[in-house]
Amino acid sequence: MSRQIFRRVFLGVGLLIGGSLIAILIQQTGPRDLVEHLLLFGALPLCGFIALSLLNFCLYTWRWKLILDGMVERKQRLSFARLFMHRMSGFAVGYLTPAAQVAGEPVRVALIKGDGVPLQPATSSVVLDLAFEVTSFVVYVIAGLALAFADGLGAGGALLWPLVFVLVLLAIMGSFFVFTVSGAGFFHRLANVPPLNKLKAMRKFSLWLEQTEALMTKFFAGKKLKILTIVGLSFVMTAFRAVEVFFITYFFGVSISLEDAFLMSTLPGVALLLPIPGGLGVFEGSNAAMFALLGIEINPVAFTMIVRARDLLFIAIGVLHAVLRGERIVYAKRS
């Protein structure tokens, strides 16, 4: 089976499983109840939620711009608006594929490379941006799991495997930052192991990776204030998830505590790290379990549909931008 066929089968199975889970949840909660909850939320609050999410997306773009601007010459820097749209395209591609956290990154690299940014700094900026994002998200989820265990919600070992999973992921991300900051490199070592290092193409690729990682190491040198700003932004953006939970539950007419909002914004988030497009189905199921556990009387599918409605808008914008930019890049190469 070719790699392309395997990816299509894997994606299809993931969508089938996710779609089946959503169908079961809708059937269990009742389609009429779901529609009533969506109507209860209202169009104006939905617009407000989208505006809130766009503000957070601006912060994501700002972090990427801070990283990219520190790696390229002034004349190669891109505008905030351009990077915003490129990131939207990366989000769209990542959302629609099983590897949600990484699948959209090659798209971002290709888009800024098409704008004149050299490949190595383009790749380095996207990798660092992703590393800060995943690390802050994992730390946030671990904090939520720790709070859940402290409150006795992890009884029976239901949260043990998610905790082990995110701890392993945190160890990997920590190793990446330690090796990168020290200059030892991370990725090129993985590509330079026997018998891969005997292949000429792999040795060439390993050298390219080493040079790319050198750019990331250089970025950390003498930029303490910028690094602190990026780290701070990363945790603010991650904590925005709790704000979104407060917003949605408020307009559903339910008042929740800060602790409940924190738990609701962390534990179901583990589903987004799984190899299922957009956590489809699993995310809904996680929300349903958390609502039942915390005694929150909101239709979990209706709650998640508000998030999905926002995501669908972002996907439409991102896909449209990627298609238009792709056509321009191809046309420019043929001219």
C-alpha positions as CSV (number, residue, x, y, z in Angstrom):
1,M,0.0,0.0,0.0
2,S,1.4,3.4,-1.0
3,R,1.9,6.2,1.5
4,Q,-0.8,8.3,-0.2
5,I,-3.4,5.4,-0.1
6,F,-2.5,4.7,3.5
7,R,-3.1,8.4,4.5
8,R,-6.5,8.4,2.7
9,V,-7.5,5.2,4.4
10,F,-6.3,6.5,7.8
11,L,-8.1,9.8,7.3
12,G,-11.3,8.0,6.1
13,V,-11.3,5.7,9.1
14,G,-10.7,8.6,11.5
15,L,-13.6,10.6,10.0
16,L,-15.9,7.5,10.1
17,I,-15.1,6.8,13.7
18,G,-15.5,10.5,14.7
19,G,-18.7,10.9,12.7
20,S,-20.2,7.8,14.2
21,L,-19.4,9.0,17.7
22,I,-21.1,12.3,17.0
23,A,-24.1,10.5,15.6
24,I,-24.4,8.4,18.7
25,L,-24.1,11.4,21.0
26,I,-26.8,13.3,19.1
27,Q,-29.1,10.3,19.2
28,Q,-28.5,10.0,23.0
29,T,-29.1,13.6,23.8
30,G,-31.9,14.0,21.3
31,P,-31.8,16.0,18.1
32,R,-34.7,18.3,19.2
33,D,-32.9,19.1,22.5
34,L,-29.7,19.9,20.4
35,V,-31.6,22.3,18.2
36,E,-33.2,24.0,21.2
37,H,-29.8,24.6,22.8
38,L,-28.3,26.0,19.6
39,L,-31.3,28.4,19.3
40,L,-30.9,29.3,23.0
41,F,-27.3,30.4,22.4
42,G,-28.3,32.9,19.7
43,A,-26.6,34.4,16.6
44,L,-25.2,37.5,18.4
45,P,-23.3,35.6,21.1
46,L,-22.0,33.3,18.4
47,C,-20.6,36.4,16.6
48,G,-19.1,37.5,19.9
49,F,-17.5,34.1,20.4
50,I,-16.0,34.2,16.9
51,A,-14.6,37.8,17.6
52,L,-13.1,36.5,20.8
53,S,-11.4,33.7,19.0
54,L,-10.1,36.0,16.3
55,L,-8.5,38.1,19.0
56,N,-6.8,35.0,20.3
57,F,-5.7,34.1,16.8
58,C,-4.1,37.5,16.5
59,L,-2.0,36.6,19.5
60,Y,-1.0,33.3,17.8
61,T,0.1,35.3,14.8
62,W,2.0,37.8,16.8
63,R,4.0,35.0,18.4
64,W,4.9,33.6,15.0
65,K,5.9,37.1,13.8
66,L,8.2,37.7,16.8
67,I,9.9,34.4,16.0
68,L,10.1,34.9,12.2
69,D,11.3,38.5,12.5
70,G,14.2,37.4,14.7
71,M,15.4,35.0,12.0
72,V,15.3,37.0,8.7
73,E,16.6,40.3,7.4
74,R,14.3,43.3,7.7
75,K,13.5,43.3,4.0
76,Q,12.3,39.7,4.2
77,R,9.8,40.3,7.1
78,L,6.2,39.8,6.3
79,S,3.2,41.9,7.4
80,F,1.0,40.8,10.3
81,A,-2.0,40.5,8.0
82,R,-0.1,38.1,5.6
83,L,1.0,35.9,8.5
84,F,-2.5,35.9,9.9
85,M,-3.9,34.5,6.7
86,H,-1.1,32.0,6.3
87,R,-1.7,30.7,9.9
88,M,-5.4,30.4,9.2
89,S,-4.5,28.1,6.2
90,G,-2.2,26.1,8.5
91,F,-5.0,25.7,11.0
92,A,-7.5,24.6,8.3
93,V,-5.2,21.9,6.9
94,G,-4.2,20.7,10.4
95,Y,-7.9,20.5,11.5
96,L,-8.9,18.4,8.5
97,T,-6.1,15.8,8.9
98,P,-5.3,13.2,11.6
99,A,-2.1,14.9,12.7
100,A,-3.9,18.1,13.8
101,Q,-1.0,19.6,15.7
102,V,1.6,19.3,12.9
103,A,-0.1,18.6,9.5
104,G,-0.7,22.3,8.8
105,E,2.9,23.4,9.4
106,P,4.3,22.4,6.0
107,V,1.6,24.6,4.5
108,R,2.7,27.6,6.6
109,V,6.3,26.9,5.5
110,A,5.3,26.8,1.8
111,L,3.3,29.9,2.0
112,I,5.9,32.2,3.6
113,K,8.6,30.6,1.3
114,G,6.3,31.7,-1.5
115,D,6.5,35.2,-0.1
116,G,10.3,35.2,-0.3
117,V,11.4,33.9,3.0
118,P,14.3,31.4,2.7
119,L,13.4,27.8,3.4
120,Q,15.5,27.3,6.5
121,P,14.3,30.3,8.5
122,A,10.8,29.6,7.3
123,T,11.0,26.0,8.6
124,S,12.8,27.1,11.8
125,S,10.1,29.7,12.6
126,V,7.3,27.3,12.2
127,V,8.9,24.6,14.2
128,L,9.7,26.9,17.1
129,D,6.2,28.4,17.0
130,L,4.7,24.9,17.1
131,A,7.1,23.8,19.9
132,F,6.0,26.8,22.1
133,E,2.3,26.0,21.3
134,V,2.4,22.3,22.1
135,T,4.5,22.8,25.2
136,S,2.3,25.4,26.7
137,F,-0.8,23.4,25.9
138,V,0.7,20.2,27.4
139,V,1.6,22.1,30.6
140,Y,-1.9,23.5,30.7
141,V,-3.4,20.0,30.3
142,I,-1.1,18.6,33.0
143,A,-2.2,21.3,35.4
144,G,-5.9,20.4,34.7
145,L,-5.2,16.7,35.3
146,A,-3.4,17.5,38.5
147,L,-6.4,19.6,39.7
148,A,-8.7,16.7,38.7
149,F,-6.7,14.2,40.7
150,A,-6.7,16.6,43.7
151,D,-10.5,16.9,43.5
152,G,-10.8,13.1,43.3
153,L,-12.0,13.1,39.7
154,G,-9.3,10.6,38.7
155,A,-10.6,7.8,40.9
156,G,-10.5,4.4,39.2
157,G,-7.6,5.3,37.0
158,A,-9.7,6.9,34.2
159,L,-7.3,9.8,33.9
160,L,-4.1,7.8,34.4
161,W,-3.3,7.1,30.8
162,P,-4.0,10.7,29.6
163,L,-1.6,11.8,32.3
164,V,1.1,9.4,31.2
165,F,0.6,10.4,27.6
166,V,1.0,14.2,28.2
167,L,3.9,13.6,30.6
168,V,5.8,11.7,27.9
169,L,4.9,14.4,25.4
170,L,6.2,17.0,27.8
171,A,9.5,15.1,28.2
172,I,9.9,15.1,24.4
173,M,9.2,18.8,24.2
174,G,11.6,19.5,27.1
175,S,14.3,17.5,25.4
176,F,13.8,19.5,22.2
177,F,14.2,22.8,23.9
178,V,17.3,21.7,26.0
179,F,19.1,20.3,22.9
180,T,18.1,23.3,20.8
181,V,19.1,26.0,23.2
182,S,22.4,24.2,24.0
183,G,23.2,23.9,20.3
184,A,23.4,20.2,20.4
185,G,20.5,19.8,18.0
186,F,17.5,17.5,18.1
187,F,16.1,16.5,14.7
188,H,19.4,16.0,12.8
189,R,20.5,13.4,15.5
190,L,17.4,11.4,14.7
191,A,18.2,11.4,11.0
192,N,21.8,10.6,11.6
193,V,21.5,7.1,13.1
194,P,22.5,3.8,11.6
195,P,21.6,2.6,9.0
196,L,20.0,5.9,7.8
197,N,23.3,7.7,8.0
198,K,24.7,5.4,5.3
199,L,22.3,6.8,2.7
200,K,23.7,9.8,0.8
201,A,20.3,11.5,0.6
202,M,19.8,11.1,4.4
203,R,23.3,12.5,5.1
204,K,22.5,15.5,3.0
205,F,19.1,15.9,4.7
206,S,20.8,15.6,8.1
207,L,23.2,18.4,7.3
208,W,20.3,20.6,6.2
209,L,18.5,19.9,9.4
210,E,21.6,20.7,11.4
211,Q,21.9,24.1,9.7
212,T,18.2,24.7,10.3
213,E,18.5,23.9,13.9
214,A,21.5,26.2,14.2
215,L,19.2,29.1,13.3
216,M,16.9,28.1,16.1
217,T,19.8,28.0,18.5
218,K,20.9,31.4,17.4
219,F,17.4,32.7,17.9
220,F,17.6,32.0,21.6
221,A,21.0,33.7,22.1
222,G,20.7,37.1,23.7
223,K,16.9,37.5,23.4
224,K,15.8,36.9,27.0
225,L,13.0,39.6,26.9
226,K,11.7,38.3,23.6
227,I,11.7,34.7,24.8
228,L,9.9,35.7,28.0
229,T,7.3,37.5,25.9
230,I,6.8,34.5,23.6
231,V,6.4,32.2,26.6
232,G,4.0,34.6,28.3
233,L,2.0,34.9,25.1
234,S,1.9,31.1,24.8
235,F,0.3,30.6,28.2
236,V,-2.1,33.5,27.8
237,M,-3.3,32.0,24.5
238,T,-3.7,28.6,26.0
239,A,-5.6,30.1,29.0
240,F,-8.0,31.7,26.6
241,R,-9.6,28.3,26.4
242,A,-11.1,28.9,29.9
243,V,-12.4,32.3,28.8
244,E,-14.1,30.6,25.8
245,V,-15.7,28.1,28.2
246,F,-17.0,30.9,30.4
247,F,-18.3,32.7,27.4
248,I,-20.2,29.8,25.9
249,T,-21.7,28.6,29.2
250,Y,-22.8,32.1,30.2
251,F,-24.8,32.5,27.0
252,F,-26.3,29.1,27.6
253,G,-27.6,30.5,30.8
254,V,-25.4,28.5,33.1
255,S,-23.0,30.0,35.7
256,I,-19.8,27.9,36.4
257,S,-16.9,28.3,38.7
258,L,-13.3,29.2,37.7
259,E,-12.2,25.7,38.6
260,D,-14.9,24.1,36.4
261,A,-14.0,26.4,33.5
262,F,-10.3,25.4,33.9
263,L,-11.2,21.7,34.0
264,M,-13.5,22.0,31.0
265,S,-10.7,23.8,29.0
266,T,-8.0,21.2,29.8
267,L,-9.2,17.6,30.1
268,P,-11.3,17.4,26.9
269,G,-8.3,19.0,25.1
270,V,-6.4,15.7,25.3
271,A,-8.7,14.6,22.5
272,L,-7.1,17.3,20.2
273,L,-3.7,15.5,20.6
274,L,-5.1,12.2,19.2
275,P,-4.7,11.2,15.5
276,I,-8.4,12.0,14.7
277,P,-9.3,15.0,12.5
278,G,-10.2,17.9,14.9
279,G,-10.8,15.3,17.6
280,L,-14.0,14.6,15.9
281,G,-16.4,12.6,18.1
282,V,-13.8,12.1,20.8
283,F,-13.9,15.8,21.7
284,E,-17.7,15.7,21.9
285,G,-17.5,12.6,24.1
286,S,-14.9,14.1,26.4
287,N,-17.1,17.2,26.9
288,A,-20.1,15.0,27.6
289,A,-18.2,13.1,30.3
290,M,-16.9,16.3,31.9
291,F,-20.4,17.9,31.9
292,A,-21.8,14.8,33.6
293,L,-18.9,14.7,36.1
294,L,-19.2,18.3,37.0
295,G,-22.9,18.4,37.0
296,I,-23.2,21.1,34.3
297,E,-26.6,21.0,32.7
298,I,-25.8,21.9,29.1
299,N,-26.2,19.7,26.1
300,P,-22.6,18.7,25.5
301,V,-23.1,18.3,21.7
302,A,-24.7,21.8,21.5
303,F,-21.7,23.2,23.5
304,T,-19.2,21.6,21.1
305,M,-21.2,22.7,18.1
306,I,-20.6,26.3,19.0
307,V,-16.9,25.6,18.9
308,R,-17.2,23.6,15.7
309,A,-19.2,26.5,14.0
310,R,-16.2,28.8,14.8
311,D,-13.8,26.2,13.5
312,L,-15.7,25.7,10.3
313,L,-15.6,29.5,9.6
314,F,-11.8,29.5,10.2
315,I,-11.4,26.4,8.0
316,A,-13.3,28.1,5.1
317,I,-11.2,31.2,5.3
318,G,-8.0,29.2,5.6
319,V,-8.7,26.8,2.7
320,L,-9.8,29.7,0.4
321,H,-6.6,31.6,1.2
322,A,-4.4,28.5,0.6
323,V,-6.1,27.8,-2.7
324,L,-5.7,31.4,-3.9
325,R,-2.1,31.6,-2.8
326,G,-1.3,28.2,-4.3
327,E,-2.6,29.3,-7.7
328,R,-0.5,32.5,-7.6
329,I,2.6,30.6,-6.6
330,V,2.1,28.0,-9.4
331,Y,1.4,30.7,-11.9
332,A,4.5,32.7,-10.9
333,K,6.7,29.6,-11.4
334,R,5.3,29.0,-14.8
335,S,5.8,32.6,-16.0
